[in-house]
Amino acid sequence: MEQITLIIVITVALAVGAVLGYYARQTIARRDYKALETKVQRKISDAEKESKRLVSEAQAKAKKIIEKTKKEAEEKTEELFKREKFLLRRENSFDERVAEHEKKEKAFNNKLRRLKELKAEVEEMRKSAEERLLNISQMSKEKAKEELFTSLEKEYEADILDRISKIEREGEDRYLKRANEILASVIQKYSSSQAQDITTTNVTIPDDNTKGRIIGKEGRNIRTLEKLTGVEIVVDDTPETVLISSFDPIRRQVAKTALEKLIFDGRIQPARIEKVVKEAEEEIVEKVKKAGEQAVYETGIVDLDPKVVRLLGRLYFRSSYGQNVLMHSLEVSYLSEALAAELGANMFVCKKAGLLHDIGKALDHQVEGSHVDIGVRVMEKFGVEEAVINAMKSHHEEYPYETIEAVIVQAADSISGSRPGARKDTLENYIKRLRELEEIADSFKGVDRSYAIQAGREVRVFVNPEKMDDLEAKKVARSIANKIQEEMRYPGEIKVTLIRENRVVEYAK
């Protein structure tokens, strides 16, 4: 019973607690709701105030922007009006200029038409006058001109000669002085001494008994040496000397080197000769290479193909009229560069063309054609610049001058070849040149006799004074000089002296 009562009491207590708890929660919830509602209302109020403030600021900014835009629009409109007025003024000015130009063009066309009419009238009058003159004189226009010039020449012959002489003297003196200054300056910058090469080489031997060893049994040694080197070895009565003869300087040098090694070694026999000749050839090849490299190093030209450099080295063993060709090429290179500097030409082109101008002589024993043509083909094959080829191919006047650099290289070549002691000439060539000079002078009408003097540097021409006057003598002297220049090749210059004299002889009886 007590347990039932306890259960009922507990149940009632729980029910009352539940009801009290429900009302308590409802009270707390209503209180929280009111607090939350109050907070929300406050935030809404704050948001409304903020929105009003933002709207007010936006309206103020919009008003400023509208006012600024309106002001800019007014300024643009005013600027457009100004430009429009300016364009209208320019258009009016342009229209006025066009009208003025059309007016001037019309006046010019009228003047041009009038000028053409006057020119036609003058031409007609000239033709009419010529026809009347021809009818009166009964001679052609060319004949009348010839007679007029002949008459004027005779009447003013002395004045013409004096004028020509004065002009020539002044011009020659002025240009000769300047040319001498340039050449003196250039030659002073470079000077070299060269020994003349010959086509034979002497080899000194320790004693005359060595000659027999060189010849060998039944001449086997000397024949083997001559066969392998391609030279002629002369063993004669000259004491302690053997002569090597060949027109090919490289072969001559190979033979000399091989013979000196054989004499120093003492073993002279065909097998040993063959080995030593091979060693000598290799040594000469190395010398050729070094000579070419030294040449390009001295001139500062480093863009050449190695094969071209070796061809340059071959020129070290090549001579022309006794002058070493490689030394001559270096000299022409330096002189060309100096001349180009004085005259304002391309110094690099002149220097390179001067160095390579005789490159064809390295192959003229093996390839047909002149050394100039061979050199042009070699340079074209190895990609040398066209300007350099044009500058070098005219140094013997086989090709016309295309550039100032070509003239400079030709002048430098002449300076190097014509300076005293540079070259030697044979007696036959010397006599031939003198004979050609006299034959050219004698070929002109009115020439009595001529003499080549001063080693062919001057030709003196005597003319018949009865067949030639002073003016004609002047023309003949110029013609002789031109013909010599066209038909002969020579270093330096040749002076033509024409002599016309009258001798009056009377006898008193």
Helices and strands as residue ranges (DSSP letters): H 2-137, H 141-155, H 157-189, E 200-204, H 209-215, G 217-219, H 220-229, E 232-234, E 241-245, H 249-265, H 270-299, H 306-314, G 315-317, E 319-320, E 323-324, H 325-343, H 347-356, G 359-362, H 371-381, H 386-392, H 404-418, H 427-442, E 447-453, E 458-463, H 470-487, E 495-499
